[in-house]
Amino acid sequence: MELKNNSSCHGNGTSCPGEFQHRSIHQIVVPLLDAVIFIVGVVGHTLVKVILIRRKKQRRNGTNILLLNLSVADLLQLVCMPFNAASIALARWVFGDFVCKAVSFVGVACSSASVFTLAALAVNRYITIVHPSKAYRFQLNWYFGMVVSIIWLPSVALAAPQFVYRRTSVSDSDPVYCFAFLTDISQLVYCVALLLFSFAIPLIIIIIMYSKIYCFLRAKKNSLHAPYLDRYHRKVTLVSVLLVLAFTICWLPSYVLLFTLISSTVYFRGAFSIFAQLLAFSSTVANPILYVFTSKKFRKELRALASPCCCCCCGEQGQDTVKPFHLELQPHVGRKAHGFDTGRQK
């Protein structure tokens, strides 16, 4: 997400106190870290897309569609990283006014779409586990096509001011920066809108959905006294906590930065702005790890993809649904036995 002037922490072409002596370090270390995140993210999401697209024989379910949408949003967000790294390494913006607008627009739109998709995955997981009888009607392609549209429309709307108001700015010392020209009140309104719709509300939805899943599984575990349900409950609890923590850690610093940029507290903007942006970009690496690579079935398909001799194994595993988390239950566990479905697609 483009939250700041790419090279200056003030957004007016001047340097922050203490920034000059650290500039040479930032110009080397930050682009290197950006390159690592970019390579790992592109490789991870490419593998995710290959696995999901290869499932042609399987009816495309809602979870796969959401995971594919998450992967597309994160990949597009990663496209912005080389521009960010280059502007930091060169200490100026060299790509012109249109690219300044486009990169800022794509960054905000894709980060918002990624966050909205995480919330949609949490709702989908809740329906699948807690209301399995209703889950089937929500697995239709047209329904999730509508969900994906609902995800991208507000994302584009939230990013539109970036394309309208972002432009290059020349400072007194000649460097060119990619900067957003907004009045103080306009900046405040825009920051509040981003905080609410791209962070607070999705985070609340994610917490509520996984809390309901936790309570449901705890009640089932206490009433049935089944050891495998106890293991499943612990797995869900651990993964749910990790998802919420990863989401908060990756995105909260960016929104703290948003409000410091329009306030008088400028002391730590130089280093903190870079730290916040690196964390935001690192979410593109955390998402495939937490939402896809934790799936046992996905890991088997990945091994099958790397080993052509195991393609028959991949075909068998492709009948299952990739979940945000996965744990094998006992074969005899079913809806009739325990009042809930494990989420398997037959």
C-alpha positions in Angstrom: 0.0 0.0 0.0 1.4 3.4 -1.0 1.0 5.3 2.2 3.6 7.9 2.0 6.0 9.8 -0.2 8.3 7.1 -1.6 11.5 8.8 -0.6 10.7 11.5 1.9 9.0 11.1 5.2 7.4 14.5 5.2 5.9 14.3 1.7 7.1 17.8 0.9 10.5 17.0 -0.5 12.5 17.6 2.7 14.3 15.0 4.8 13.5 14.0 8.3 15.9 14.8 11.2 18.5 12.1 11.2 17.5 10.7 7.9 20.5 11.8 5.9 23.0 9.7 7.9 20.9 6.6 7.5 20.0 7.1 3.9 22.8 5.1 2.4 21.9 2.2 4.7 18.3 2.4 3.7 19.1 2.6 0.1 20.9 -0.7 0.2 19.1 -2.7 2.9 15.5 -1.9 2.1 15.7 -2.7 -1.7 17.4 -6.0 -0.7 14.6 -6.9 1.7 12.0 -5.8 -0.9 13.7 -8.2 -3.4 13.5 -11.1 -0.9 9.8 -10.5 -0.2 9.2 -10.1 -4.0 10.9 -13.3 -5.0 9.4 -15.4 -2.2 5.9 -13.9 -2.7 6.0 -14.5 -6.5 7.2 -18.1 -6.2 4.7 -18.9 -3.5 1.7 -17.4 -5.2 2.7 -18.9 -8.6 2.7 -22.3 -7.0 -0.7 -21.6 -5.4 -2.2 -20.6 -8.7 -0.7 -23.6 -10.6 -2.2 -26.0 -8.1 -5.6 -24.4 -8.1 -5.8 -24.0 -11.9 -4.7 -27.6 -12.3 -7.8 -28.8 -10.6 -9.8 -28.9 -13.8 -11.4 -32.3 -13.1 -12.7 -31.1 -9.7 -15.8 -28.9 -9.4 -14.4 -25.5 -8.5 -15.5 -24.7 -5.0 -15.8 -21.5 -3.1 -12.7 -21.8 -1.0 -10.6 -22.4 -4.1 -12.1 -19.3 -5.8 -11.4 -17.2 -2.8 -7.8 -18.5 -2.5 -7.2 -17.8 -6.2 -8.6 -14.3 -5.7 -6.3 -13.8 -2.7 -3.3 -14.9 -4.8 -4.2 -12.6 -7.7 -4.6 -9.6 -5.3 -1.3 -10.3 -3.6 0.6 -10.9 -6.9 -0.7 -7.5 -8.2 0.4 -5.9 -5.0 3.9 -7.4 -5.4 4.1 -5.7 -8.8 4.4 -2.4 -7.0 7.4 -3.5 -5.0 10.1 -2.9 -7.7 9.0 0.7 -8.1 9.1 1.2 -4.3 12.5 -0.4 -4.1 13.9 1.7 -7.0 12.6 4.9 -5.5 14.3 4.2 -2.2 17.6 3.1 -3.8 17.7 6.2 -6.0 16.3 8.5 -3.3 13.9 10.0 -5.9 10.9 9.0 -8.1 12.0 8.5 -11.8 9.0 6.8 -13.3 6.8 9.8 -14.1 3.4 11.0 -13.1 1.2 8.3 -14.6 3.2 5.4 -13.0 3.1 7.3 -9.7 -0.7 7.3 -9.9 -1.0 3.7 -11.2 1.3 2.2 -8.7 -0.4 4.0 -5.8 -3.8 3.0 -7.1 -2.9 -0.7 -7.6 -1.2 -0.9 -4.2 -4.3 0.4 -2.3 -6.8 -1.5 -4.4 -5.0 -4.9 -4.2 -4.2 -4.6 -0.5 -7.9 -3.8 0.2 -9.0 -6.7 -2.0 -6.6 -9.0 -0.2 -8.0 -7.9 3.2 -11.6 -8.3 2.1 -10.8 -11.8 0.8 -9.4 -12.8 4.2 -12.6 -11.8 5.8 -14.6 -13.7 3.1 -12.5 -16.8 3.8 -13.3 -16.5 7.5 -17.0 -16.3 6.8 -16.8 -19.2 4.4 -15.0 -21.3 7.0 -17.6 -20.5 9.6 -20.5 -21.5 7.3 -18.7 -24.7 6.3 -18.0 -25.9 9.9 -20.9 -24.4 11.9 -23.7 -24.6 9.3 -22.8 -27.4 7.0 -26.4 -27.9 5.8 -26.2 -24.3 4.3 -22.7 -24.6 3.0 -23.6 -26.3 -0.3 -25.8 -23.5 -1.6 -22.8 -21.1 -1.0 -20.4 -23.3 -3.1 -22.0 -22.4 -6.5 -19.7 -20.6 -9.0 -22.1 -17.8 -9.7 -22.4 -17.0 -5.9 -18.6 -16.7 -5.5 -18.4 -14.8 -8.7 -20.7 -12.3 -7.0 -18.6 -12.4 -3.8 -15.4 -11.6 -5.8 -17.2 -8.7 -7.5 -18.3 -7.4 -4.1 -14.7 -7.6 -2.9 -13.2 -5.7 -5.8 -15.7 -2.9 -6.3 -15.1 -1.2 -2.8 -11.4 -1.9 -3.2 -11.3 0.1 -6.4 -13.5 2.8 -4.9 -11.1 3.1 -1.9 -8.1 3.3 -4.3 -9.7 5.9 -6.7 -8.4 9.0 -4.7 -4.9 7.6 -5.2 -5.2 7.8 -9.0 -6.9 11.2 -8.8 -4.7 13.0 -6.4 -1.3 11.3 -6.6 1.3 13.1 -8.7 5.0 13.8 -8.8 6.4 16.7 -6.8 9.8 18.5 -7.2 11.4 19.7 -4.0 13.7 22.7 -3.6 16.8 20.4 -3.7 15.5 19.0 -7.1 14.6 15.3 -6.2 11.2 14.2 -7.6 8.8 12.4 -5.3 5.5 10.6 -5.8 3.2 12.5 -3.5 -0.5 12.9 -2.7 -1.8 16.5 -2.8 -4.6 16.6 -0.3 -5.8 19.1 2.3 -5.4 18.2 5.9 -9.1 17.5 6.4 -9.2 15.5 3.2 -6.3 13.4 4.3 -7.9 12.8 7.7 -11.2 11.7 6.1 -9.4 9.4 3.7 -7.2 7.8 6.4 -10.2 7.2 8.6 -12.0 5.5 5.6 -9.1 3.3 4.9 -8.7 2.4 8.6 -12.3 1.5 9.0 -13.0 -0.4 5.7 -9.6 -1.9 5.0 -8.5 -2.8 8.5 -10.9 -2.4 11.4 -14.1 -3.9 9.9 -12.4 -6.9 8.2 -10.4 -7.6 11.4 -13.6 -7.6 13.5 -15.3 -10.0 11.0 -12.3 -12.3 11.1 -12.2 -12.3 14.9 -16.0 -12.9 15.2 -16.0 -15.7 12.7 -13.1 -17.6 14.2 -14.4 -17.0 17.8 -17.7 -18.6 16.7 -15.9 -21.6 15.2 -13.9 -21.9 18.4 -17.0 -21.9 20.6 -18.8 -24.3 18.4 -16.0 -26.8 18.4 -15.5 -26.5 22.1 -19.1 -27.2 22.7 -19.0 -30.3 20.4 -15.8 -31.5 22.2 -17.3 -31.1 25.6 -20.5 -32.9 24.7 -19.0 -35.8 22.7 -15.7 -36.3 24.6 -14.0 -37.4 21.4 -10.1 -37.3 21.4 -10.0 -36.4 17.7 -12.3 -33.5 18.2 -10.0 -32.3 21.0 -7.1 -32.4 18.5 -9.1 -30.6 15.8 -10.2 -28.0 18.3 -6.6 -27.3 19.3 -5.6 -27.1 15.6 -8.4 -24.6 14.8 -7.5 -22.5 17.9 -3.8 -22.3 17.0 -4.4 -21.4 13.3 -7.1 -18.9 14.1 -4.8 -17.1 16.6 -2.0 -17.1 14.0 -4.3 -15.7 11.3 -5.5 -12.8 13.6 -2.0 -12.0 14.8 -0.5 -12.1 11.3 -3.2 -9.8 10.0 -2.8 -7.3 12.8 1.0 -7.3 12.8 1.3 -6.8 9.1 -1.3 -4.0 8.7 -1.5 -2.1 12.0 1.8 -0.3 11.6 0.7 1.0 8.2 -2.3 2.6 9.7 -0.4 4.1 12.6 1.9 5.6 9.9 -1.1 7.0 8.1 -2.1 9.1 11.0 1.4 10.1 12.0 1.9 11.5 8.5 -1.0 13.9 9.0 -0.1 14.8 12.5 2.8 16.8 14.1 4.6 13.7 15.4 7.4 13.3 12.8 10.2 12.0 14.9 10.2 8.4 13.9 8.8 8.6 10.4 11.9 7.8 8.5 12.7 4.4 9.8 9.1 3.6 10.9 7.6 4.3 7.5 10.0 1.8 5.9 9.3 -0.7 8.6 5.5 -0.3 8.2 5.7 -0.7 4.4 7.9 -3.8 4.6 5.4 -5.4 7.0 2.5 -4.6 4.7 4.3 -6.1 1.8 5.3 -9.2 3.9 1.6 -10.0 4.2 1.8 -11.2 0.6 4.2 -13.8 1.8 2.3 -14.7 5.0 -1.0 -15.2 3.3 -0.1 -18.2 1.1 1.8 -19.8 4.1 -1.1 -19.5 6.5 -4.0 -20.0 4.1 -2.7 -22.6 1.7 0.6 -24.2 2.6 -0.8 -25.3 6.0 -3.1 -27.6 4.1 -1.9 -31.2 4.1 -3.7 -31.9 0.8 -2.0 -28.9 -0.8 1.4 -30.0 0.3 0.7 -33.4 -1.2 -0.3 -31.8 -4.5 2.8 -29.7 -4.4 5.0 -32.7 -4.0 3.1 -34.4 -6.8 3.7 -31.3 -9.0 7.4 -31.6 -8.3 7.5 -35.3 -8.9 5.7 -36.3 -12.2 5.7 -39.9 -11.1 3.3 -39.0 -8.3 0.7 -37.4 -10.6 -1.8 -40.2 -9.8 -1.6 -39.3 -6.1 -2.2 -35.6 -7.0 -5.3 -36.6 -8.9 -6.7 -38.4 -5.9 -6.0 -35.6 -3.5 -7.4 -33.0 -5.9 -10.9 -34.1 -4.9 -10.6 -32.4 -1.6 -11.0 -28.8 -0.8 -8.0 -26.6 0.1 -8.9 -25.0 3.5 -7.5 -22.1 5.4 -6.6 -24.8 7.9 -6.8 -28.6 7.6 -6.8 -31.6 10.0 -7.7 -35.1 9.1 -10.6 -36.4 11.2 -11.6 -40.0 11.8 -13.1 -41.6 8.6 -16.4 -42.3 10.4 -17.0 -38.8 11.5 -19.9 -37.2 9.6 -22.9 -35.0 9.8 -25.2 -37.6 11.2 -22.8 -38.8 13.9 -21.8 -35.4 15.4 -24.1 -32.8 13.9 -21.5 -31.1 11.8 -19.7 -31.7 8.5 -16.0 -31.9 8.1 -16.2 -29.8 4.9 -15.1 -32.5 2.5 -16.3 -32.2 -1.0 -17.4 -35.6 -2.5 
